[in-house]
Amino acid sequence: MGMIKSVAKVLAAMIATAAVPAAAQAAKCGNDGGGFSAWVEAFKDEAAGRGISRSTLDKAFANVNYAKATIRADRGQKSFKLSLDQFMQKRGGKAIINRGKSLKKQNAALFERIEARYGVPAGPLLAIWGMETGFGGFLGKEHTLSAVATLAYDCRRSDYFTNQLYAALQLVQNGTLSTTARGAAHGEIGQTQFLPANVLKYGVDGDGNGRIDLVGSKADALASTANFLRGHGWSAGSGYQPGQGNFGALQGWNAASVYQRAIAIIGAEIDGD
């Protein structure tokens, strides 16, 4: 019995010792840039074990850096604390409505196709397009992969953005996302600002050219946005004001109630409802 206990202790010690290097190599989150480079190397090993090719990882992380601007933006989201009137003024609600009405006429055939397929009218799509990027006028200037990698490393929402980083790497691997892409501070992509996981799940080819390009194609961006809303419960013909059936889909777009109500107001003005 004494011999058995001794052998058992030795085996237990060996197992514990063997586990140390693996644990030490696991990607650990951090609250400043000090450990970012080490985290990247550990994450690349983990990602390789989950099906991301080494060539994709090397290419994707070649120019990735700790994004201080992303951290500042993540810590300073104050506009969602404004009143509805303040938020509408800050976001230029009246200007979005006026230009949105014009763009609806100019792109009537596109919006008719989108509504026929997804059940989403032009108004809320134009409201989102206008508020997110000024109708494609400014998509952001941050390096997308650096932004997403930084938030995956940052301890505040590491799990959520680690999933976004895996999605971004899949987009790189399938040719949808360029490793030099730039966008918003949290890694949002394209004219209506999709996070990578939403590009994977809801991105569609709206212009029929055989590829999904949410940056260069307004048809792809708008059709994908309609597909997102349908995927969050949008039902053709139902209203989208607070208390109506489709307002829940707008809540899926953005968690801030002031943003949700702004989409509903702007969209209704554009649609003439």
C-alpha positions as CSV (number, residue, x, y, z in Angstrom):
1,M,0.0,0.0,0.0
2,G,2.9,2.4,0.8
3,M,4.4,1.8,-2.6
4,I,1.1,2.5,-4.3
5,K,0.7,5.8,-2.4
6,S,4.2,6.8,-3.3
7,V,3.7,6.0,-7.0
8,A,0.4,7.9,-6.9
9,K,2.1,11.0,-5.4
10,V,4.8,10.9,-8.1
11,L,2.2,10.6,-10.9
12,A,0.2,13.5,-9.4
13,A,3.4,15.6,-9.2
14,M,4.2,14.8,-12.8
15,I,0.8,15.7,-14.0
16,A,0.8,19.0,-12.1
17,T,4.3,19.9,-13.5
18,A,3.2,19.0,-17.0
19,A,0.2,21.3,-16.7
20,V,2.2,24.4,-15.8
21,P,3.7,25.2,-19.2
22,A,0.3,24.9,-20.9
23,A,-1.3,27.3,-18.3
24,A,1.6,29.7,-18.6
25,Q,1.1,29.8,-22.3
26,A,-2.6,30.6,-22.2
27,A,-3.5,34.1,-23.4
28,K,-3.9,36.3,-20.3
29,C,-5.9,39.6,-20.5
30,G,-4.4,42.9,-19.3
31,N,-5.4,46.4,-18.4
32,D,-2.6,48.2,-20.2
33,G,-0.3,47.6,-23.2
34,G,2.5,46.0,-21.2
35,G,1.5,42.4,-21.8
36,F,0.0,42.8,-25.2
37,S,2.8,41.4,-27.3
38,A,3.1,38.2,-25.1
39,W,-0.7,37.9,-25.3
40,V,-0.6,38.0,-29.1
41,E,1.8,35.2,-29.3
42,A,-0.1,33.1,-26.9
43,F,-3.4,33.8,-28.7
44,K,-1.9,32.9,-32.0
45,D,-1.1,29.4,-30.6
46,E,-4.6,29.1,-29.3
47,A,-6.1,30.2,-32.6
48,A,-4.0,27.8,-34.6
49,G,-5.5,25.0,-32.5
50,R,-9.0,26.2,-33.4
51,G,-8.6,26.0,-37.1
52,I,-7.1,29.4,-38.1
53,S,-4.2,28.8,-40.4
54,R,-0.7,29.9,-39.5
55,S,-0.4,31.9,-42.7
56,T,-3.6,33.7,-41.8
57,L,-2.4,34.4,-38.3
58,D,1.0,35.7,-39.5
59,K,-0.6,37.9,-42.1
60,A,-3.3,39.2,-39.8
61,F,-1.1,40.1,-36.9
62,A,1.8,41.4,-38.9
63,N,0.8,45.0,-38.3
64,V,-1.3,44.7,-35.2
65,N,-0.5,47.0,-32.3
66,Y,-2.1,47.9,-28.9
67,A,-4.7,50.5,-29.9
68,K,-4.7,53.2,-27.3
69,A,-7.3,55.2,-29.2
70,T,-9.7,52.2,-28.9
71,I,-9.2,52.0,-25.2
72,R,-9.9,55.7,-24.8
73,A,-13.1,55.4,-26.9
74,D,-14.1,52.3,-24.9
75,R,-13.8,54.1,-21.6
76,G,-15.4,57.4,-22.8
77,Q,-18.8,56.5,-24.4
78,K,-20.8,59.5,-23.0
79,S,-23.2,60.3,-25.8
80,F,-25.6,57.4,-24.9
81,K,-26.2,59.1,-21.5
82,L,-27.7,62.2,-23.2
83,S,-31.4,62.9,-23.4
84,L,-33.2,62.0,-26.6
85,D,-33.3,65.6,-27.8
86,Q,-29.6,66.1,-26.9
87,F,-28.7,62.9,-28.7
88,M,-30.7,63.8,-31.8
89,Q,-29.0,67.2,-31.9
90,K,-25.5,65.7,-31.4
91,R,-26.1,63.1,-34.1
92,G,-27.6,65.7,-36.5
93,G,-31.0,64.1,-36.7
94,K,-32.6,66.8,-38.9
95,A,-29.8,66.6,-41.4
96,I,-30.0,62.8,-41.5
97,I,-33.8,63.0,-42.2
98,N,-33.4,65.6,-45.0
99,R,-30.6,63.7,-46.7
100,G,-32.2,60.4,-46.1
101,K,-35.3,61.5,-47.9
102,S,-33.2,62.4,-50.9
103,L,-31.2,59.2,-50.9
104,K,-34.4,57.2,-50.6
105,K,-35.6,58.7,-53.9
106,Q,-32.2,58.4,-55.6
107,N,-31.9,54.7,-54.6
108,A,-35.6,53.7,-54.9
109,A,-35.0,50.5,-56.8
110,L,-32.4,49.3,-54.3
111,F,-34.6,49.9,-51.3
112,E,-37.6,48.3,-53.1
113,R,-35.5,45.2,-53.7
114,I,-34.3,45.1,-50.1
115,E,-37.8,45.5,-48.7
116,A,-39.2,42.8,-51.0
117,R,-36.5,40.4,-49.8
118,Y,-36.2,41.2,-46.1
119,G,-39.4,43.1,-45.2
120,V,-37.5,46.2,-44.0
121,P,-38.5,49.6,-45.4
122,A,-36.0,52.3,-46.3
123,G,-36.5,54.6,-43.3
124,P,-34.8,52.6,-40.5
125,L,-32.0,51.5,-42.9
126,L,-31.3,55.1,-43.8
127,A,-31.5,56.2,-40.2
128,I,-28.9,53.6,-39.2
129,W,-26.7,54.4,-42.3
130,G,-26.8,58.1,-41.5
131,M,-26.1,57.9,-37.8
132,E,-23.4,55.3,-38.1
133,T,-21.2,56.8,-40.8
134,G,-23.0,59.8,-42.3
135,F,-24.2,57.7,-45.2
136,G,-20.7,56.2,-45.8
137,G,-18.9,59.5,-45.4
138,F,-16.7,58.5,-42.5
139,L,-16.1,54.8,-41.7
140,G,-13.5,55.4,-39.0
141,K,-9.7,55.6,-39.0
142,E,-8.6,52.8,-36.6
143,H,-6.8,49.7,-37.8
144,T,-9.6,47.1,-37.5
145,L,-7.6,44.1,-36.4
146,S,-5.6,46.1,-33.9
147,A,-8.9,47.5,-32.4
148,V,-10.5,44.1,-32.0
149,A,-7.3,42.4,-30.8
150,T,-6.8,45.2,-28.2
151,L,-10.3,44.7,-26.9
152,A,-9.9,40.9,-26.8
153,Y,-6.8,41.4,-24.7
154,D,-8.3,44.1,-22.5
155,C,-9.8,42.5,-19.4
156,R,-13.1,44.6,-19.4
157,R,-14.9,42.5,-22.1
158,S,-12.2,40.0,-23.1
159,D,-14.6,37.1,-23.7
160,Y,-16.9,39.0,-26.0
161,F,-14.2,40.5,-28.1
162,T,-12.2,37.3,-28.2
163,N,-15.2,35.9,-30.1
164,Q,-15.1,39.0,-32.4
165,L,-11.4,38.5,-33.0
166,Y,-12.0,34.9,-34.1
167,A,-14.7,36.1,-36.4
168,A,-12.3,38.8,-37.8
169,L,-9.7,36.1,-38.5
170,Q,-12.2,34.0,-40.3
171,L,-13.1,37.0,-42.4
172,V,-9.4,37.4,-43.2
173,Q,-9.0,33.7,-44.0
174,N,-12.0,33.7,-46.4
175,G,-10.9,37.0,-48.1
176,T,-13.7,39.2,-46.9
177,L,-11.6,41.4,-44.6
178,S,-8.3,43.0,-45.6
179,T,-5.5,43.0,-43.0
180,T,-5.1,46.7,-43.7
181,A,-8.8,47.6,-43.1
182,R,-9.7,50.6,-41.1
183,G,-12.9,51.4,-39.3
184,A,-14.4,52.5,-36.0
185,A,-12.7,52.3,-32.7
186,H,-14.3,49.0,-31.6
187,G,-13.6,47.2,-34.8
188,E,-16.9,47.9,-36.5
189,I,-16.7,47.4,-40.3
190,G,-18.3,49.2,-43.2
191,Q,-21.0,51.7,-44.0
192,T,-23.4,50.6,-41.2
193,Q,-20.7,49.5,-38.8
194,F,-20.9,45.7,-38.4
195,L,-18.8,43.9,-35.8
196,P,-16.9,41.0,-37.3
197,A,-19.2,38.3,-35.9
198,N,-22.2,40.0,-37.5
199,V,-20.5,40.2,-40.8
200,L,-20.1,36.4,-40.6
201,K,-23.6,35.8,-39.6
202,Y,-25.6,38.5,-41.5
203,G,-23.4,39.8,-44.3
204,V,-24.9,39.3,-47.7
205,D,-24.1,40.2,-51.3
206,G,-26.6,42.9,-52.0
207,D,-25.2,44.0,-55.4
208,G,-24.9,40.5,-56.9
209,N,-21.2,40.7,-57.7
210,G,-20.3,37.5,-55.9
211,R,-18.6,39.0,-52.8
212,I,-19.5,40.7,-49.6
213,D,-18.1,44.2,-49.3
214,L,-19.6,46.3,-46.5
215,V,-17.1,49.1,-47.1
216,G,-17.3,49.7,-50.8
217,S,-20.8,48.6,-51.6
218,K,-23.8,50.5,-50.1
219,A,-26.0,47.7,-51.5
220,D,-24.1,45.1,-49.5
221,A,-24.1,47.2,-46.4
222,L,-27.8,48.1,-46.5
223,A,-29.0,44.5,-47.5
224,S,-26.8,43.1,-44.7
225,T,-28.4,45.6,-42.2
226,A,-31.8,44.5,-43.3
227,N,-30.8,40.9,-42.9
228,F,-29.6,41.7,-39.4
229,L,-32.9,43.2,-38.5
230,R,-34.8,40.3,-39.9
231,G,-32.6,38.0,-37.9
232,H,-33.5,39.9,-34.8
233,G,-37.2,39.4,-35.3
234,W,-38.2,42.0,-37.9
235,S,-41.6,41.2,-39.5
236,A,-42.7,42.7,-42.7
237,G,-45.6,45.2,-42.3
238,S,-45.3,45.6,-38.6
239,G,-44.5,49.0,-37.1
240,Y,-41.1,49.9,-35.6
241,Q,-42.0,52.6,-33.0
242,P,-41.7,51.9,-29.3
243,G,-44.3,49.4,-28.3
244,Q,-44.8,48.1,-31.9
245,G,-43.7,44.7,-33.2
246,N,-40.4,45.6,-34.9
247,F,-39.0,47.9,-32.2
248,G,-37.4,44.8,-30.7
249,A,-35.3,44.4,-33.8
250,L,-34.0,47.9,-33.4
251,Q,-33.1,47.1,-29.8
252,G,-31.0,44.3,-31.2
253,W,-29.0,46.8,-33.3
254,N,-27.9,48.9,-30.4
255,A,-28.4,48.4,-26.6
256,A,-28.8,52.2,-25.9
257,S,-32.4,53.1,-25.6
258,V,-31.7,56.7,-26.8
259,Y,-30.2,55.2,-30.0
260,Q,-33.1,52.9,-30.5
261,R,-35.6,55.7,-30.3
262,A,-33.6,57.9,-32.6
263,I,-33.6,55.2,-35.3
264,A,-37.4,54.9,-34.9
265,I,-38.0,58.7,-35.1
266,I,-35.6,59.3,-38.0
267,G,-36.8,56.3,-39.9
268,A,-40.5,57.3,-39.6
269,E,-39.7,60.8,-40.8
270,I,-37.9,59.5,-43.8
271,D,-40.7,56.9,-44.6
272,G,-43.3,59.6,-44.1
273,D,-45.2,57.6,-41.4
